[in-house]
Amino acid sequence: MKKVIVAGAAGRMGGTISALIPAYDELRLVGAVEVPGHPKVGTDLGQSVHPDLAGVRIEDDIDKLMEKCDVVISFATPDGSLEHLRSAAEHGKSAVIGTTGFSAEQMDEIRRLCQQISCVLAPNMSVGINVLYKVVEELAKMLGESYDVEIIESHHRMKKDAPSGTALKIAGFVAKALGVEPEKASIFSRHGMVGERPRKSIGILSVRGGDIIAEHTVLFAGIGDRIEITHRAHNRNAFASGALKAAAWVVGKPPGLYDMMDVLGLSK
C-alpha cells in the first residue's frame, strides 16, 4: 500500500483528492498539509471530508510528515508546490504535481529536483484530456497546415493563470505535429487590424466566468468544413482520480520528470 500526503488539503482539489482516497485499496492517506495560518490547520479530515480519514489532521509543516509517506500530491500555488517538491527531494519521496503557472526558472528547478526523485507533473490529470492530447496530435499531422487550429479554454472566475496549462500543452502537441515552435506559433489575443492569419499559427482564447470547472475545445477549421473536439470536466473527480492513479504509478519509478501520458502508457 502506497502512503500519501496531500498538500493543499483544504483547497478545492486537495479536498476532492482526500475524499476519494478511501476508495483506493492501494493508497492510504497518512498526512494532510496547508499553509501556516490557514483556518483549517488542526482540523480532522474524518469530520470535514470522509469518516474513513478520522485521525488525519491538517498540519502546517510538510517536513514533519515526510517520513510517513511514499508520495506527496500537491495542487497548491506554484511557489507552494515547488516547496513541496523540494521537501520530497530532500527526503527521497516521490511526488505528483497538478499545479499550473510555473515560471521558466521554476521549471528549471523542478527538472533539477527530479534528477533525485520520480515526479509526475501534469497540468490536467484527467484520463479523457490526455487521450485528447493524443487524438489532437494525430489530427494535426493528418490535416497539416491546410486547417487552421484554434484552442478555446474556459474556467471558473477564480482561476489565476491564463491560458490554462492544458491549453498550452494542447498547443505543444499541435506545434510538434506541424513542425513549429509553440512559443512562436501561438497567438493569445487579437485586436484591431491584425492582418491575415499566419500559416501554422495556433490561436488560444481564454474564457473566465462563474463556476466553470474546465472546458477545452480544439477547432480545426478548413475551407468548407471544420472539426471540433471538446473535453468538459463535469466535476473535479476526473482530475482527482487521475492524480491518485499517478500517485500509485510513480512510487518506485526511476528518478525523472513524468507526465500523465507516461502514467497511461500513451507516450510511445
C-alpha positions as CSV (number, residue, x, y, z in Angstrom):
1,M,0.0,0.0,0.0
2,K,1.3,3.4,-1.0
3,K,1.2,6.1,1.7
4,V,0.1,9.5,0.6
5,I,0.4,13.1,1.8
6,V,-2.0,15.6,0.2
7,A,-0.6,19.2,0.2
8,G,-3.2,21.9,-0.1
9,A,-5.7,19.6,1.6
10,A,-8.2,22.3,2.4
11,G,-8.4,23.6,-1.2
12,R,-11.0,22.5,-3.8
13,M,-8.7,19.9,-5.4
14,G,-7.0,18.8,-2.3
15,G,-10.3,18.1,-0.5
16,T,-11.6,16.2,-3.5
17,I,-8.4,14.1,-3.7
18,S,-8.5,13.3,0.0
19,A,-12.2,12.3,-0.1
20,L,-11.5,9.8,-2.9
21,I,-8.5,8.0,-1.3
22,P,-10.6,5.6,0.9
23,A,-12.0,4.1,-2.3
24,Y,-8.4,3.1,-3.5
25,D,-7.2,-0.1,-1.9
26,E,-3.6,0.6,-3.0
27,L,-3.4,4.0,-1.3
28,R,-3.7,5.3,2.2
29,L,-3.7,8.9,3.3
30,V,-1.2,9.5,6.1
31,G,-0.9,13.3,6.1
32,A,-2.5,16.5,5.0
33,V,-0.9,19.9,4.8
34,E,-1.9,23.5,4.5
35,V,-0.1,26.8,4.7
36,P,0.7,28.2,8.2
37,G,-2.2,30.3,9.5
38,H,-4.9,28.6,7.3
39,P,-8.1,28.3,9.3
40,K,-8.4,24.5,8.7
41,V,-5.0,23.7,10.2
42,G,-5.5,21.4,13.1
43,T,-8.9,20.1,11.9
44,D,-9.6,16.4,11.4
45,L,-10.4,15.2,7.9
46,G,-12.6,12.5,9.4
47,Q,-15.1,15.2,10.3
48,S,-14.8,17.5,7.3
49,V,-14.0,15.1,4.4
50,H,-14.6,11.4,5.0
51,P,-15.2,9.3,8.1
52,D,-12.5,6.8,7.0
53,L,-10.0,9.6,7.3
54,A,-10.5,10.1,11.0
55,G,-7.3,10.8,12.8
56,V,-5.7,12.6,9.9
57,R,-5.3,16.2,10.9
58,I,-4.3,19.1,8.6
59,E,-0.8,20.2,9.6
60,D,1.2,23.2,8.5
61,D,4.7,21.7,8.3
62,I,5.2,19.2,5.5
63,D,8.7,18.3,6.6
64,K,7.4,16.8,9.8
65,L,5.2,14.4,7.9
66,M,7.6,13.3,5.1
67,E,9.0,10.2,6.9
68,K,5.4,8.8,7.0
69,C,4.8,8.8,3.3
70,D,5.8,7.3,-0.1
71,V,4.4,10.1,-2.3
72,V,3.2,13.7,-2.0
73,I,0.3,15.1,-4.1
74,S,0.3,18.8,-4.5
75,F,-2.2,21.1,-6.1
76,A,-1.0,24.3,-4.4
77,T,0.3,27.6,-5.8
78,P,3.5,27.4,-8.0
79,D,5.6,28.6,-5.0
80,G,3.8,26.2,-2.7
81,S,4.2,23.2,-4.9
82,L,7.8,24.0,-5.5
83,E,8.4,24.0,-1.7
84,H,6.6,20.6,-1.5
85,L,8.8,19.2,-4.3
86,R,11.9,20.5,-2.5
87,S,10.8,18.7,0.6
88,A,10.1,15.5,-1.3
89,A,13.5,15.6,-2.9
90,E,15.2,16.2,0.4
91,H,13.5,13.2,1.9
92,G,13.7,10.9,-1.2
93,K,10.0,10.7,-1.7
94,S,8.0,10.7,-5.0
95,A,5.7,13.5,-6.0
96,V,2.6,14.2,-8.1
97,I,2.0,17.9,-9.0
98,G,-1.1,19.3,-10.8
99,T,-0.2,22.9,-10.3
100,T,0.0,25.2,-13.4
101,G,1.6,28.6,-13.9
102,F,5.2,27.8,-13.2
103,S,7.8,30.3,-14.5
104,A,10.6,29.2,-16.7
105,E,13.0,29.5,-13.7
106,Q,10.7,27.4,-11.6
107,M,10.5,24.7,-14.3
108,D,14.3,24.6,-14.4
109,E,14.5,23.9,-10.7
110,I,11.8,21.3,-11.0
111,R,13.8,19.5,-13.6
112,R,16.9,19.6,-11.4
113,L,15.0,18.3,-8.4
114,C,13.6,15.4,-10.5
115,Q,17.1,14.2,-11.1
116,Q,16.8,12.9,-7.5
117,I,13.2,11.6,-7.3
118,S,10.4,10.4,-9.5
119,C,7.7,13.0,-10.1
120,V,4.5,13.2,-12.3
121,L,3.8,16.8,-13.4
122,A,0.7,17.4,-15.5
123,P,-1.5,20.5,-16.0
124,N,-4.5,18.2,-16.3
125,M,-4.6,14.7,-14.9
126,S,-8.0,13.6,-16.2
127,V,-7.7,10.5,-18.4
128,G,-10.0,12.0,-21.0
129,I,-7.9,15.1,-21.6
130,N,-4.8,13.0,-22.0
131,V,-6.4,10.9,-24.6
132,L,-7.5,14.2,-26.3
133,Y,-3.8,15.2,-26.5
134,K,-3.0,12.1,-28.5
135,V,-6.0,12.5,-30.8
136,V,-5.3,16.1,-31.5
137,E,-1.7,15.4,-32.3
138,E,-2.7,12.7,-34.8
139,L,-5.4,15.0,-36.4
140,A,-2.9,17.9,-36.7
141,K,-0.4,15.5,-38.5
142,M,-3.1,14.3,-40.9
143,L,-4.7,17.7,-41.7
144,G,-1.5,19.7,-41.8
145,E,-1.4,23.4,-42.4
146,S,-4.5,23.4,-44.6
147,Y,-6.6,23.5,-41.5
148,D,-6.3,26.4,-39.0
149,V,-6.1,25.5,-35.3
150,E,-7.9,27.4,-32.5
151,I,-7.9,26.4,-28.9
152,I,-10.7,27.7,-26.6
153,E,-10.4,27.1,-22.9
154,S,-12.9,28.1,-20.2
155,H,-12.5,28.0,-16.5
156,H,-14.1,29.5,-13.3
157,R,-13.6,33.1,-12.3
158,M,-11.2,32.1,-9.5
159,K,-8.5,30.7,-11.8
160,K,-5.4,32.8,-11.6
161,D,-3.4,31.9,-14.7
162,A,-4.2,32.2,-18.4
163,P,-4.1,30.4,-20.7
164,S,-4.6,27.2,-18.8
165,G,-1.7,24.8,-18.6
166,T,-3.9,22.3,-20.5
167,A,-4.4,24.7,-23.4
168,L,-0.6,25.3,-23.6
169,K,0.0,21.6,-23.6
170,I,-2.5,21.1,-26.4
171,A,-0.7,23.8,-28.4
172,G,2.5,22.0,-27.8
173,F,1.2,18.8,-29.4
174,V,-0.2,20.7,-32.3
175,A,3.0,22.6,-32.8
176,K,5.0,19.4,-32.7
177,A,2.8,17.9,-35.4
178,L,3.1,21.0,-37.6
179,G,6.9,21.2,-37.1
180,V,6.8,24.7,-35.5
181,E,7.8,26.1,-32.1
182,P,4.8,26.6,-29.9
183,E,6.1,29.9,-28.4
184,K,6.5,31.4,-31.9
185,A,3.3,29.9,-33.4
186,S,0.8,30.7,-30.6
187,I,-1.4,33.8,-30.8
188,F,-3.0,34.7,-27.5
189,S,-5.1,37.7,-28.5
190,R,-6.4,39.6,-31.5
191,H,-7.5,43.2,-31.6
192,G,-7.7,45.8,-34.4
193,M,-6.2,45.3,-37.8
194,V,-4.2,42.1,-37.2
195,G,-4.0,41.1,-40.8
196,E,-4.3,37.7,-42.5
197,R,-3.9,34.7,-40.2
198,P,-0.4,33.3,-40.4
199,R,0.1,29.8,-41.7
200,K,0.7,27.2,-39.0
201,S,-0.3,29.6,-36.3
202,I,-2.2,28.4,-33.2
203,G,-4.9,30.6,-31.7
204,I,-5.5,30.3,-28.0
205,L,-8.5,32.0,-26.3
206,S,-9.2,32.1,-22.6
207,V,-12.6,32.4,-21.1
208,R,-13.1,33.1,-17.3
209,G,-16.5,33.1,-15.6
210,G,-18.8,31.7,-12.9
211,D,-18.1,28.2,-11.7
212,I,-16.9,26.5,-14.9
213,I,-14.8,23.6,-13.8
214,A,-12.8,23.2,-17.1
215,E,-13.6,23.0,-20.8
216,H,-11.2,22.8,-23.7
217,T,-12.2,22.9,-27.4
218,V,-9.8,22.3,-30.2
219,L,-11.1,23.7,-33.5
220,F,-9.6,22.6,-36.9
221,A,-11.0,25.0,-39.5
222,G,-10.6,24.2,-43.1
223,I,-12.1,25.6,-46.3
224,G,-15.6,24.2,-46.5
225,D,-15.6,22.2,-43.2
226,R,-14.3,22.0,-39.7
227,I,-13.6,19.5,-36.9
228,E,-14.2,20.4,-33.3
229,I,-13.2,18.3,-30.3
230,T,-14.3,19.2,-26.8
231,H,-13.5,17.9,-23.4
232,R,-15.7,19.1,-20.5
233,A,-15.0,18.3,-16.8
234,H,-18.3,17.9,-15.0
235,N,-16.6,18.0,-11.6
236,R,-13.2,17.7,-10.0
237,N,-13.3,14.0,-9.6
238,A,-11.8,13.5,-13.1
239,F,-8.7,15.3,-12.1
240,A,-8.5,13.8,-8.6
241,S,-8.9,10.2,-9.9
242,G,-6.0,10.9,-12.4
243,A,-3.8,12.3,-9.6
244,L,-4.4,9.2,-7.5
245,K,-3.7,6.9,-10.5
246,A,-0.4,8.9,-10.9
247,A,0.4,8.5,-7.2
248,A,0.0,4.8,-7.3
249,W,2.1,4.6,-10.5
250,V,5.0,6.9,-9.7
251,V,6.2,5.2,-6.5
252,G,9.2,3.1,-7.3
253,K,9.9,4.6,-10.7
254,P,13.4,5.8,-11.5
255,P,14.2,9.5,-10.8
256,G,12.8,11.7,-13.6
257,L,10.0,14.0,-14.6
258,Y,7.0,12.2,-15.9
259,D,3.5,13.2,-17.1
260,M,0.1,11.6,-17.4
261,M,0.9,10.3,-20.8
262,D,3.6,8.2,-19.2
263,V,1.1,7.0,-16.4
264,L,-1.5,6.0,-19.0
265,G,1.0,4.4,-21.4
266,L,0.3,6.9,-24.2
267,S,3.7,8.5,-24.5
268,K,5.0,6.0,-27.1
